[in-house]
Amino acid sequence: MKTDDLIAMLASGATAVDPHAARKRFQTALLFGGVGAMALMMWGFGLRHDLAQAAALPMFWVKLTFPLAIALPAVLLTSRLSHPGSSSGRLWMLLPLPWVVIAAMAMAVLANATPTERMPLVFGKTWASCAFSIAYIASPVLIGMLWAVKGLAPTRPAVAGACAGLASAATGAAVYALHCPEMDAPFLAIWYALGMLIPTAAGAVVGMKFLRW
Amino acid sequence: MERNNTEGDGLLRLQAGEDRLRALLLQGLDGNTKAYQECLQGMGAHLRAFFKRRLASLPDEVEDLVQETLLALHNQRHTYQRDQPLTAWVHAIARYKLIDLFRARGRRDSLNDPLDDDLQVFASSDHDASDARRDLGRLLEQLPDHQRVPIVRMKLEGLSVIETAQVTGMSESAVKVGVHRGLKALAALIGVKA
């Protein structure tokens, strides 16, 4: 086929393109992924029994804001990484910021604790399962986000996959926070962060293969 | 002083190319097929010059890569953000396809080529198309019927969506989906053959 014939073929009958197609795709992904994550959390874990009392404590909201403050820039960055030639600018820098704040809080808490108090602050009661639970709850969001990116054109598929993974992981962590009874910054700084790294790594690996175009 | 003038002229020419092709693309994205065809032709000429310069040692690959990139530009046209410079978008896609080719041929050294100046893609144009080595028409034949038939009817015979639906007995949405998925599958077939 000659190039001019190819061009004529591509142009003929080319229909109008919805300028908001990408945004709608991410909205669909987050809606279905979010509902899926809520369902996994409700059925597999359940809301924490003292949710009403916990909601009165500032730390509960810190625990919810921490992952959401990562999810928001991560979704935006995933979208930019999925659009060829779109610069990711300074969004990168926002990603570690919430963790840095939590880690600083953790250091302060540990510095003020007696040596015997420190172990429970770090390990809580659920350290062994926390990271895996977050990764599990994030999985529907991860599938949705990868589907959204797959319909676009990431020029760095592994990076876009990792970013989609981080966005999913952070969303999953926020949902898991509605179940999780842990309320100490040292616990969050370690186990929530580890939990978020699992889907991030999974996204990178899947992205490398599956997000090529 | 004279040098500055030439550079200034060059930049003006780049800007003019950007403005013209961007206006055509925006019309194309709103469904104006004539403007869209003209836009693809302009982009094809720029891509040819761009790839020729970077594939000096692989001249046979140029036209294949032009076609592959045009197909990618078309398949991914919904990822062009309307307030974005067109050069940045086209360059990013051309660069991605070029790196893909280098990777397929195991030529990592070529990646060191400075590819980062995205203005370069509209710096020159070349309308002298050589023959592609890979026959997209033949690849098209490998697609399943529900994708190949609507592409042939609509894209090669020039029927409308409604006419294609009537002739083939497919629903209008099946025709649109078939064309869309078929062109994506065609791009994927190229990746397999490369």
Interface residues (C-beta under 8 A of the other chain):
Chain A: M1 K2 T3 D4 L6 I7 A8 M9 L10 A11 S12 G13 A14 T15 A16 V17 D18 P19 A21 A22 S82 H83 P84 G85 S86 S87 L152 A153 T155 R212 W213
Chain B: G28 L29 D30 G31 T33 K34 Y36 Q37 L40 Q41 G44 E63 V66 Q67 L70 L71 A72 H74 N75 Q76 R77 H78 T79 Y80 Q81 R82 Q84 P85 T87 A88 W89 V90 H91 A92 I93 R95 Y96 D118 A129 D131 A132 D135 L136 G137 L140 I151 M154 K155 L156 G158 L159 S160 V161 K176 V179 L183 A187 G191
